[in-house]
Amino acid sequence: MRSTIIGTGRAGTSFARALGDVGHRIQLLSHHEVSRLDSPEVVLLCVPDDEIANVALEITPSEDFVLCHVAGSRNLDVLKGHTRVGSLHPLMTLPSGELGAKRLMGATYCVSGDQVVVRVVESLHGRVITLRDDQRTLYHATATAASNHLVAFMGHVQRLAESAGLALEDFLALSRQALEDAFEVGPEQALTGPASRGDLATIDAHLAAMPEEERSLYVALANAAFELAERRSSKIA
């Protein structure tokens, strides 16, 4: 398949490498080079979400190719003016072109639009999920929570560890095990710790010991843990 990737950042280089590895003929362009399209079957916009509509307007519509974007937060209306459109959003982090290319293989993709998009995902041995337009924003919020917010939380752990004279690395095995438990038995059953036991005195002691700027996030997470524990208890009752 002849595939043109527009966007030379992490997403663009990841898709260019991955699709090239499975036999696509790849043309990689910056968003300033859209006039150089070389008879593609698929044009994949890997540009910032807010720029998708602008870049799409710079491309002359044609029945010869499908114009697609990879944004999880946008529907197909950002590609207005084009008759063959689609989207494929990978549920995967792409920290670099090299790592991203590996992770795109076999990943889960949220797709919509022209069926050529499904063929692209199949070429990457990926799993396809589909959504209604009205589900898209909440889907993307969930993806953000599952990845970005998890990383932000680990920053909180790092700062607490350093305040105690330790390092993030000292707690990574614990974090990995807790996450694996959540995969294995579900979040409700995996929950342990003071909130799970209703141990308010311990939580109060934690708050007194930690830096003041970390307390609000700790309280929010402790409240979420209390709610999770209550849902578990209600099911047992």
N, C-alpha and C positions, 0 to 999 in steps of 0.2 A: 504494500500500500504506500502511496506517495503522501507523506505527511509533512506539513509545514508547521513548525513551532514558532510562535511569535512571543518573544520574551526570553531574555538570556539570564534571568535570575535563577534561584534555586529550583523553582518548579519547572521552568523551561528547560534547563539543562538536565534535570532529572528525567523528564519525559523524553527528551531528545536521545539520551543514552539508552533508556529502557526500550523505547520503540525501535531504535537502531539495532539493539541487540537481538530483537526478535524478527528482524528482516524488513522493517519499514525503510523506505528511502527517505532520509531526513533532510530537510532544509531548516536551519535554525537562523531566525532573523530577530533583530531588535524591533521594538515597536516603531522605530523611525524608518524601517525598511519595508513597510507593507507593500510598496509598489513593486517589489521584486519577487512576488509569488511566482513559483515555477511549476505551473500545471498540477497543483496538488489535488488529492481526493479528499483530504481532511486538512483544515486549518485550525490549529489548537491555540487559543489565546491564553497565554500564561503570564498575564500582566496583572498589576494590582486591581482589586475588585472595582475601585472607583474609576478606573481607566478603561474597563471593558467596552462600555458603550461608545466611548470616543474612538477607540481603535477600530471597533466594528464599523463605524461610520466611514472610516478611511479606506475600507476594503470594498471594492466594486462587487456587488452581489453577482452570483453565478450559480447556475444549476449544476456546474461541473464539480463543485466541492461542497462539503458540509462545514459550516463555521461553528466551532465549539468553544466553550470556555471551561475552565477547571475550578471555578469558584463555588464553594459550598453555600455561600450566602446569597447567590443571585439565581433568579429564574431565567427563562429564555427570552423574556421581554427586553433584556438589555442588548439583544442581537437583532432588534427590529430593522426591517428593510431587507433582510436576507430570508430567502425562502426555505433553505435547507439549513437547519440549526440543531444544535445539541449541546449537552453538557456532560462532563464526567468529573466528579470530585472524588479524589482518593481519600479514604479514611486512613491516612498515614502521614506521619511527619517526614518532611524532606529537608534535612539540615544542610545538605550539600548535594551537588549533582551526582557524585559517585555513590554516596549512601542512598540518596533518594531513588536512583535507578534500581538499586537492589531491592528496595522496599516496595517499589511499585509492582514488582513481579508478584503475582498472587494476592495482591491487596483487594480490599473491598471498595467498590466504586458506586457512588450514587449517580445514576445516569437518567437522562431524559432526552427527548427529541428523536432525531433521525436514527434509524436502526444501525447505521454505520458506526455509531458510537459504541454499540454493543459489540460489534466486530473488533473495534480497537481494544476494548477491555478484554475480550476473549483472547486476542493475540498476546496479551500480557498475563494470561491464565488467571485473570481476576474474577472476583465474585461480584455480581450485579445486584443492587437494590434500587428500587424506584419509589418515588414519593409524589404526592399531590403538591401543587404549588403552595397551598396554604400550610403545608407541613415543613416547608423548606427552612424558614427562619428558626424554628425550634430545633430542627435537625442540626443546623449549624451551631446553635447555642450549645447543644449537647456535645458536639464534636469539640468545641472550644473548651468546655468544662473537662472533657476527658483527656485533653492533651495540654493546652496552655495553662489551665488552672491547676492541673496536677504539677506542672513544672514550677509555677508560682508558689504552690504549697511547699515544694521541696526547698525553695529559697527561704521560706519561713523556718523550716527544720534546720537549714544551714545556719541561719542567724542565731537560733536558740542554742545549737550545738556550740558555736563559737563563743557565745556568752558564758557557756559552762566550761570553757577551756578545752573543748573537744572539736572534732571536725565532722563534716557531713558524712564522710566515708565510714565513720564509726557506727552510723545508724542505717546505712544503705541495706544491709542484709535484713534488718528488721522491716524496712519499708517494702522490700521485694517480697518477703514472706507474707506480709499483710495483704499485699496486692494479689498474690497468688491465692491466698485464702478466699479473697473476695471473688476471684474467678471460679474457684473450686466449689464453694458452698453458698455463694451469694453474700452481699454486703451485710445483711442482717445477722446471719450466723457467724460471719467473720469478725464482727465487732467485739473487741475486748477493751480493757482499760477502765478508768474511773467512771466515765459516763455510762458505760455498760452496766456498772454495778451501782450507779446512783451515788457515788462517793463524792459529795459536794465539798467536803473538807479538803480532800486531796487537790481538787481543782482550784479551790481558793488558795491553797499553798503554792500551787504552780504559778498562779497569776501574780502572787506577791514576789515570787523569786525571779520572774522573767523581766526583761526590759519593757518599759512602759509601752513603747511603740509596737510591740508584738502582741499586746494583750487583746486588742479588739479582734484580730483575726483568730486568736486562740479561742476567745469566747464564742465567736460565730461558729467555729468548727465544733466546739464542745456542745453547743446547742443542737447542731445537726446530729451529733452522735447521740444525744439524749433522745431526739425524735426517732432515730433509727432503733434505739433500744426499746422505745415504747411500742413501735410497730411490731417488733419481734415479740414483746410480751403480750400484745393483744392477740396475736395469732396463736400463741400457746394457750391463752385463756379460752 
